[in-house]
Amino acid sequence: MALVNTSDGGDETWRWAGCKFTPTDAELIGNCLLNKVRNLPLRIPPGFSIPEMEVYKKAPWELMVRSSYLPTGVSYCFVHVPRSKASDNRLNRKTLGGSWVANGKPRDIPLRYRGSAITGIRRSLKFFKDSDDPRKKNKKDSSLGLKWIMHEYRLDPSLYETIPSYATEEIILCRITNMLA
């Protein structure tokens, strides 16, 4: 492998050629999401960042972030979700022109973080575009459901009591994938 310059006109950043950001579910929750919630530095490659975005207010193709660290068609972002109650886990996933629809049941992701066992939750969603056809009123266009997949990574609700800022706002890490890229 060769060392390459990934400068984009600003500060120069050097990394190994072919190096990609492809963490496991447990690494995303422990190194990124939990550190973000606790205001600790994210454990990600130098020169790479995970932006904060309004995921549920944009179409998926508006959320794609280009980076030499990411595989083609994959993007990561954090989203802040206001909580009305600590026990309220429902989100409005309606966007402009479509909605994110849950695909299966949430999956628990167990991990160890600084000596204690915690649980993260991964939920898989597909994007469905609202159909403009009047005969299909209130139906979703299933052709886009195969193109855009999002995994939401959340912390177990039991952690809400231990992190004061988490009682009023939840931070979710999203991995958005364009399956046709």
C-alpha positions in Angstrom: 0.0 0.0 0.0 1.2 3.5 -0.7 0.7 6.7 1.3 -1.5 9.2 -0.6 -2.3 12.8 -0.2 -6.0 13.4 0.1 -5.8 17.2 0.2 -9.0 19.0 -1.0 -7.4 22.4 -1.3 -7.2 23.0 2.5 -5.1 21.2 5.0 -3.2 18.3 3.7 -4.2 14.9 5.0 -2.2 11.7 4.4 -3.6 8.2 4.6 -3.0 4.7 3.2 -4.3 4.2 -0.3 -7.4 2.0 -0.2 -8.3 2.8 3.4 -12.1 3.0 3.8 -14.3 3.8 6.8 -16.3 0.5 7.1 -16.9 0.0 10.9 -19.0 -2.8 12.4 -22.3 -2.0 14.1 -20.7 -2.2 17.6 -17.9 0.1 16.5 -20.4 2.7 15.2 -22.3 2.7 18.5 -19.2 2.6 20.8 -16.7 4.7 18.9 -19.0 7.2 17.3 -22.5 7.5 18.7 -21.7 7.0 22.4 -18.7 9.4 22.2 -20.9 12.0 20.4 -23.5 11.8 23.1 -20.9 12.1 25.9 -19.1 15.0 24.1 -15.9 12.9 23.6 -13.8 12.8 20.5 -15.1 10.4 17.8 -12.8 7.5 17.1 -12.7 8.0 13.3 -9.8 8.4 10.8 -8.0 11.8 10.8 -9.4 14.2 8.2 -12.8 12.4 8.2 -15.9 13.8 9.9 -19.5 12.7 10.4 -21.8 15.8 9.8 -25.0 16.6 11.6 -28.0 16.8 9.2 -31.8 17.0 9.2 -32.2 13.5 7.8 -36.0 13.4 8.1 -36.5 16.7 6.2 -34.5 15.8 3.1 -34.7 13.2 0.3 -31.9 10.6 0.6 -30.1 11.8 -2.5 -29.6 15.2 -0.8 -27.9 13.5 2.2 -25.0 11.9 0.4 -21.6 13.2 1.6 -18.6 12.5 -0.6 -15.4 11.4 1.1 -12.4 9.4 -0.1 -12.8 7.4 3.2 -16.3 6.1 2.3 -17.3 3.3 0.0 -19.2 4.5 -3.1 -22.9 5.2 -2.3 -22.5 5.2 1.5 -22.9 8.2 3.8 -23.0 8.7 7.6 -24.6 11.5 9.6 -25.9 12.4 13.0 -29.4 13.7 13.6 -30.7 15.4 16.7 -34.3 14.3 17.6 -36.2 16.2 20.2 -37.9 14.0 22.8 -41.3 14.8 24.2 -41.0 12.1 26.8 -38.1 9.8 27.8 -40.3 6.8 26.9 -41.3 8.2 23.5 -39.4 6.2 20.8 -41.6 7.1 17.8 -40.2 9.3 15.1 -41.9 11.1 12.2 -39.9 9.8 9.2 -41.9 11.6 6.6 -39.6 13.6 4.2 -40.2 15.9 1.3 -41.5 13.6 -1.5 -41.5 10.3 0.5 -40.8 8.6 3.8 -38.5 6.1 5.5 -40.4 2.9 6.4 -39.2 0.4 8.9 -38.0 -2.9 7.4 -38.2 -5.6 10.0 -37.7 -5.4 13.7 -35.0 -3.4 15.6 -31.8 -5.4 16.3 -30.0 -5.2 19.6 -26.2 -4.6 19.3 -24.4 -5.6 22.6 -21.0 -4.1 23.3 -18.6 -3.3 26.1 -17.7 0.3 26.6 -15.1 1.2 29.2 -15.7 -1.9 31.2 -19.5 -1.8 31.3 -22.0 -3.7 29.0 -24.3 -1.5 27.0 -26.8 -2.1 24.3 -27.3 -0.2 21.1 -30.2 -0.6 18.7 -30.0 -0.8 14.9 -33.2 -0.3 12.8 -33.3 -0.8 9.1 -35.4 1.4 6.9 -36.2 1.8 3.2 -37.1 5.0 1.4 -40.4 5.1 -0.5 -41.2 8.0 -2.7 -44.8 9.4 -2.6 -46.5 8.5 -5.9 -47.7 11.4 -8.0 -50.2 9.2 -9.8 -53.7 10.1 -8.6 -54.9 6.5 -9.0 -52.3 5.5 -6.3 -53.3 8.2 -3.8 -51.7 7.6 -0.4 -49.6 4.8 -1.8 -45.8 4.6 -1.9 -43.7 4.1 -5.0 -41.9 0.8 -4.2 -39.3 1.2 -7.0 -37.2 3.5 -4.7 -37.5 1.2 -1.8 -34.9 -1.0 -3.3 -32.5 1.9 -4.0 -32.1 3.7 -0.6 -31.5 1.9 2.7 -30.9 3.6 6.0 -29.7 2.0 9.3 -30.5 4.1 12.4 -28.2 3.5 15.3 -29.5 4.5 18.7 -28.6 3.9 22.3 -30.7 1.8 24.7 -33.4 4.0 26.4 -32.0 2.9 29.8 -29.0 5.2 29.1 -31.2 8.3 29.0 -31.2 8.5 32.8 -27.3 8.5 33.0 -26.8 11.2 30.4 -28.5 14.5 31.4 -28.6 16.1 27.9 -30.1 12.9 26.5 -33.4 13.4 28.5 -34.6 16.2 26.2 -32.9 15.3 22.9 -31.8 12.0 21.3 -28.8 11.7 18.9 -29.1 9.1 16.2 -26.3 7.9 13.9 -27.5 7.1 10.4 -25.8 5.1 7.7 -27.5 5.8 4.3 -26.7 3.6 1.4 -27.6 4.0 -2.3 -27.8 0.3 -3.4 -27.4 1.2 -7.1 -24.2 3.2 -6.7 
